[in-house]
Amino acid sequence: MAVNRARGEAALFIDGQERRLCLTLGALAELETALKAPGLDALAVRLRTLSAIDLVLVLGALLRGGGEPDADRLSVRATDPAAIANAIADCFASLA
């Protein structure tokens, strides 16, 4: 799967299939709400100290941004946590 890093996209294998993550405006809005961050600056601070539950919320928002409507039904148990963190970081690298 080709990803466009300039658009905030990354790829991650989940359930044996490559999935697209994408940092969209909708994903950012979802994260602001889920992480109780009143704006992008607060969200940036909040993202520096993610719990495992937060990581799942972020992953779900980015998967939905990448066109995965059933993101909450995917099993990420067998997915390497470091690979998840790297894919999320790749999505946010486009903001830098």
Summary of the structure (lengths in Angstrom):
residues: 96
radius of gyration: 12.3
end to end distance: 23.5
largest distance: 36.0
contacts: 255
relative contact order: 0.23
helix: 52%
strand: 12%
